[in-house]
Amino acid sequence: MAEKEIPVYLFLGFLESGKTSFIQETMNDPAFDSGDKTLLLVCEEGEVEYEPDKFAFGGTTVEVLEDKAELNPEHLAALERASGAGRVIVEYNGMWPVQDLAEALPGNWVVYQAICTADGTTFRTYFDNMRQLMLDKFAAAELLVVNRAEAVSASPDREFIHKAVRQATRRCDIAYESADGSVEYDELPDELPFDINADVIDIADEDFGIWYMDASEDPEKYAGKTVRFTAQVCQTPRVGQGQFVPGRFAMTCCVQDIQFVGFPCKYDGVKTLAQRSWIKLTARVRVQFHPLFGGKGLVLTALELEAAQPLKNDVVTFS
């Protein structure tokens, strides 16, 4: 018999970003009562402490994980059983990578929602000094709530935050909450730097990262389209016979996190392509199941392929 699915509500952010207060307000709201017992996992203790007596419903067990070693499937499953919880809320440590949590969740725990918080007064300083950690949290979040929004009310500040988040994802909404409780939502446009309605979508060399991110997050947008771009050849058995991966090396933050990104491409002459050679590719796009994704994703079929000169700036970014 399959184990009952346990919904997980994930709260991300750094110390003093407002995570605890946000969770407290959520737990104080009767509308958040699902009728299930709740396990609240606290991975980072700040100056603000929880007030369980103000929660709008009973049956909440608060557990503090003082050591990262406690973040493992066996221990978390044991806490679930002991609490009898039907749902879990996680206040995650801002210094821990989100991937560590993903690997630690028991198999029947499913993240239903992920919200990130940030302090408007320290956003730029934190981003300048802990960029990779912040991008890691943005990439996992559906919503970024910027507290003390008065500090970032000027257009340049909000443009900075918008661009910072878009380096990690185009899916995350941004909300600005002021001290008086008022909330404004980010409405800056995310215009693509290429014409998606063109007969052939030409992806400029410097825009490959933006296209890759957009196509990864919304592949159906490109179904049936034709794209053209310059890329390097990656020969890998992971994509199957008669296929290769045209892509680029991409950098999110620094040289330590450079990785190769691209989509599988079907090509009859795949055996003639040299590893890491540069090509100009025109390809038709389909959205279908592929083992490389473990699900549906963007798959290319080569229409035209020719040799190309190596690009001077061969590493792309996502902004």
C-alpha positions as CSV (number, residue, x, y, z in Angstrom):
1,M,0.0,0.0,0.0
2,A,1.4,3.4,-1.0
3,E,2.3,5.8,1.7
4,K,0.0,8.8,2.2
5,E,1.4,11.9,0.4
6,I,2.5,14.6,2.8
7,P,2.3,18.2,1.5
8,V,5.3,20.3,2.3
9,Y,5.2,24.1,2.5
10,L,8.7,25.5,2.2
11,F,9.9,28.9,3.4
12,L,13.3,30.1,2.2
13,G,15.4,33.1,2.9
14,F,18.2,34.4,5.2
15,L,18.2,35.4,8.8
16,E,16.2,38.5,9.6
17,S,14.4,38.3,6.2
18,G,11.1,37.8,7.9
19,K,10.6,34.0,7.5
20,T,9.5,33.3,11.1
21,S,7.0,36.3,11.1
22,F,5.6,35.2,7.7
23,I,5.1,31.6,9.0
24,Q,3.6,32.9,12.3
25,E,1.1,35.0,10.3
26,T,0.2,32.1,8.1
27,M,-0.4,29.8,11.1
28,N,-2.5,32.5,12.8
29,D,-4.9,32.5,9.8
30,P,-7.8,30.1,10.3
31,A,-8.0,29.7,6.5
32,F,-4.7,27.8,6.6
33,D,-6.3,25.1,8.8
34,S,-6.5,21.9,6.6
35,G,-7.8,19.7,9.4
36,D,-4.4,17.9,9.5
37,K,-1.9,17.9,12.3
38,T,1.1,20.0,11.3
39,L,4.8,19.4,11.7
40,L,6.8,22.7,11.8
41,L,10.5,22.1,11.1
42,V,12.7,25.0,12.1
43,C,16.2,24.8,10.5
44,E,17.3,28.3,11.5
45,E,16.5,30.1,14.8
46,G,16.5,33.9,14.7
47,E,15.6,36.7,17.0
48,V,11.9,36.2,16.5
49,E,10.4,33.2,18.3
50,Y,7.2,31.3,17.5
51,E,4.1,31.9,19.6
52,P,2.2,28.6,19.2
53,D,-0.6,29.8,21.5
54,K,-1.6,32.2,18.7
55,F,-1.9,29.6,16.0
56,A,-5.4,29.5,14.7
57,F,-5.5,25.7,15.1
58,G,-4.1,23.0,17.4
59,G,-2.2,19.9,16.6
60,T,1.1,21.6,15.6
61,T,4.4,20.1,16.6
62,V,7.5,22.3,16.4
63,E,10.8,20.6,15.9
64,V,14.2,22.4,15.7
65,L,16.9,20.8,13.5
66,E,20.1,22.1,15.2
67,D,22.5,20.1,13.0
68,K,22.4,19.6,9.3
69,A,23.1,15.9,9.9
70,E,19.5,15.7,11.1
71,L,18.3,16.5,7.6
72,N,17.9,13.0,6.2
73,P,14.9,10.9,5.1
74,E,15.0,8.6,8.1
75,H,15.0,11.3,10.7
76,L,12.3,13.4,9.0
77,A,10.1,10.3,8.5
78,A,10.5,9.5,12.2
79,L,9.4,13.1,13.2
80,E,6.4,12.7,10.9
81,R,5.3,9.5,12.5
82,A,5.9,10.8,16.1
83,S,3.8,14.0,15.4
84,G,1.1,12.2,13.4
85,A,1.4,15.1,10.9
86,G,-0.6,15.2,7.7
87,R,1.4,18.2,6.4
88,V,4.8,19.8,7.0
89,I,6.1,23.4,7.1
90,V,9.8,23.9,6.7
91,E,11.6,27.1,7.8
92,Y,14.8,26.4,5.9
93,N,18.3,27.6,6.7
94,G,19.4,30.2,4.2
95,M,23.0,28.9,4.2
96,W,22.0,25.4,3.2
97,P,21.5,24.6,-0.5
98,V,17.9,23.7,-1.5
99,Q,19.2,20.5,-3.2
100,D,20.3,19.2,0.2
101,L,16.7,19.4,1.4
102,A,15.3,17.8,-1.8
103,E,17.6,14.9,-1.2
104,A,16.6,14.7,2.4
105,L,12.8,14.6,2.0
106,P,11.1,11.2,2.5
107,G,9.7,9.8,-0.7
108,N,6.1,10.6,0.2
109,W,6.8,14.3,1.0
110,V,5.9,16.6,-1.8
111,V,6.7,20.3,-1.9
112,Y,3.3,22.0,-2.6
113,Q,4.5,25.6,-2.3
114,A,7.8,27.4,-1.9
115,I,8.0,31.0,-0.7
116,C,11.2,33.0,-0.3
117,T,11.6,36.2,1.9
118,A,14.1,38.9,1.7
119,D,14.8,42.2,3.5
120,G,14.7,45.3,1.3
121,T,17.3,47.0,3.4
122,T,19.9,44.3,2.9
123,F,19.0,42.8,-0.4
124,R,21.7,44.3,-2.5
125,T,24.4,43.7,0.0
126,Y,23.4,40.0,0.4
127,F,23.2,39.5,-3.3
128,D,26.6,41.0,-3.9
129,N,28.2,38.8,-1.3
130,M,26.0,35.6,-1.3
131,R,24.8,35.6,-4.9
132,Q,24.8,31.9,-5.4
133,L,23.0,31.1,-2.2
134,M,20.3,33.7,-3.1
135,L,19.9,32.5,-6.7
136,D,19.6,29.0,-5.3
137,K,16.5,30.1,-3.2
138,F,15.0,32.1,-6.0
139,A,15.2,29.2,-8.4
140,A,13.1,27.0,-6.0
141,A,10.5,29.7,-5.1
142,E,7.2,30.5,-6.6
143,L,7.0,33.9,-4.8
144,L,9.6,36.2,-3.4
145,V,8.3,38.5,-0.6
146,V,10.5,41.6,-0.1
147,N,9.9,43.0,3.4
148,R,10.7,46.5,4.4
149,A,9.9,47.5,0.9
150,E,10.2,51.2,1.6
151,A,14.0,50.7,1.3
152,V,13.6,49.6,-2.3
153,S,10.8,51.8,-3.5
154,A,12.9,53.5,-6.2
155,S,12.7,52.2,-9.7
156,P,16.5,51.3,-10.0
157,D,16.3,49.2,-6.8
158,R,13.3,47.3,-8.0
159,E,14.8,46.8,-11.4
160,F,17.9,45.4,-9.6
161,I,15.7,42.9,-7.7
162,H,13.8,41.9,-10.8
163,K,16.9,41.2,-12.8
164,A,18.5,39.4,-9.8
165,V,15.5,37.0,-9.6
166,R,15.4,36.5,-13.4
167,Q,18.9,35.3,-13.3
168,A,17.6,32.2,-11.6
169,T,14.0,31.8,-12.9
170,R,11.2,33.5,-14.8
171,R,8.6,31.7,-12.8
172,C,9.0,33.5,-9.4
173,D,6.6,36.3,-8.7
174,I,7.8,39.2,-6.6
175,A,5.8,41.0,-3.9
176,Y,6.9,44.1,-2.0
177,E,5.5,44.4,1.5
178,S,5.7,47.7,3.4
179,A,5.6,48.3,7.2
180,D,2.0,49.4,7.0
181,G,1.0,46.0,5.6
182,S,0.4,47.2,2.0
183,V,1.6,45.0,-0.8
184,E,2.7,45.8,-4.3
185,Y,3.5,43.3,-7.0
186,D,6.3,43.4,-9.5
187,E,4.9,44.2,-12.9
188,L,8.1,44.8,-14.8
189,P,7.8,43.0,-18.2
190,D,9.9,40.0,-19.0
191,E,10.3,40.7,-22.7
192,L,12.2,38.1,-24.7
193,P,15.1,39.5,-26.8
194,F,14.1,37.5,-29.9
195,D,10.9,37.2,-32.0
196,I,9.1,34.1,-30.9
197,N,6.6,34.5,-33.8
198,A,9.2,34.6,-36.6
199,D,9.3,31.8,-39.1
200,V,12.8,31.0,-37.8
201,I,13.5,32.2,-34.2
202,D,17.1,33.5,-34.4
203,I,18.8,33.2,-31.0
204,A,21.6,35.6,-30.7
205,D,24.8,34.3,-29.1
206,E,24.4,36.4,-26.0
207,D,20.7,35.4,-25.6
208,F,21.2,31.6,-25.6
209,G,20.9,31.5,-21.8
210,I,17.6,33.4,-21.7
211,W,16.2,31.2,-24.5
212,Y,17.3,28.0,-22.7
213,M,15.7,29.1,-19.4
214,D,12.5,30.2,-21.1
215,A,12.3,27.0,-23.2
216,S,13.0,24.9,-20.1
217,E,10.3,26.5,-18.0
218,D,7.6,26.8,-20.8
219,P,8.5,24.3,-23.5
220,E,5.0,24.3,-25.0
221,K,5.6,27.9,-26.1
222,Y,8.1,26.6,-28.6
223,A,6.3,23.5,-29.8
224,G,6.2,23.3,-33.6
225,K,8.6,26.3,-33.9
226,T,11.9,26.5,-35.8
227,V,15.0,27.8,-34.0
228,R,18.5,28.7,-35.1
229,F,21.5,29.2,-32.8
230,T,25.2,28.6,-32.5
231,A,26.3,25.9,-30.1
232,Q,28.9,23.3,-29.1
233,V,28.4,19.6,-29.7
234,C,28.1,17.3,-26.7
235,Q,28.2,13.6,-27.5
236,T,26.6,11.6,-24.7
237,P,25.0,8.1,-24.5
238,R,22.4,9.6,-22.2
239,V,20.4,10.9,-25.1
240,G,20.3,7.7,-27.1
241,Q,21.3,6.7,-30.6
242,G,21.2,9.2,-33.5
243,Q,21.1,12.2,-31.0
244,F,23.5,14.7,-29.5
245,V,23.1,17.8,-27.3
246,P,23.8,21.2,-28.9
247,G,24.4,23.6,-26.1
248,R,26.6,26.1,-24.3
249,F,28.5,26.3,-21.1
250,A,26.5,28.5,-18.7
251,M,27.4,30.3,-15.5
252,T,24.9,31.2,-12.9
253,C,27.2,32.9,-10.4
254,C,30.9,32.1,-10.7
255,V,33.3,29.8,-12.5
256,Q,32.8,27.1,-9.9
257,D,29.2,26.6,-11.0
258,I,29.7,26.5,-14.8
259,Q,27.8,23.7,-16.4
260,F,26.8,22.6,-19.9
261,V,23.2,23.2,-20.9
262,G,21.2,22.3,-24.0
263,F,18.5,20.1,-25.4
264,P,18.7,16.7,-27.1
265,C,18.7,16.9,-30.9
266,K,18.0,14.2,-33.5
267,Y,20.5,14.2,-36.4
268,D,21.2,11.5,-39.0
269,G,24.9,12.5,-39.2
270,V,25.5,12.6,-35.5
271,K,28.6,10.3,-35.8
272,T,30.3,12.9,-38.0
273,L,30.2,15.5,-35.3
274,A,33.4,16.1,-33.3
275,Q,33.0,16.5,-29.5
276,R,33.0,20.1,-28.5
277,S,33.0,21.3,-32.1
278,W,31.1,24.5,-32.9
279,I,28.0,24.4,-35.1
280,K,25.3,26.6,-36.5
281,L,22.0,24.7,-36.0
282,T,18.6,25.2,-37.5
283,A,16.1,22.8,-35.8
284,R,12.5,22.0,-35.5
285,V,11.1,21.9,-32.0
286,R,8.9,19.2,-30.5
287,V,7.7,18.7,-26.9
288,Q,7.8,15.0,-26.0
289,F,9.0,12.5,-23.4
290,H,12.8,12.1,-23.3
291,P,14.9,10.0,-20.9
292,L,17.2,12.9,-20.4
293,F,14.4,14.8,-18.6
294,G,12.6,11.8,-17.1
295,G,9.5,13.4,-18.5
296,K,8.4,15.8,-21.3
297,G,10.7,18.4,-22.5
298,L,12.0,20.2,-25.6
299,V,13.5,17.9,-28.2
300,L,15.1,19.2,-31.4
301,T,15.3,17.7,-34.9
302,A,18.1,19.1,-37.0
303,L,17.0,20.7,-40.3
304,E,20.3,22.4,-41.2
305,L,23.7,22.0,-39.6
306,E,27.0,23.6,-40.5
307,A,30.4,24.2,-38.9
308,A,30.8,27.5,-37.1
309,Q,33.7,29.5,-35.6
310,P,34.2,29.3,-31.8
311,L,32.5,32.2,-30.0
312,K,34.8,34.7,-28.3
313,N,32.5,34.8,-25.3
314,D,31.7,31.1,-25.1
315,V,30.1,31.1,-21.6
316,V,26.5,32.4,-21.3
317,T,24.6,33.8,-18.3
318,F,20.8,33.7,-17.7
319,S,20.2,37.5,-17.8
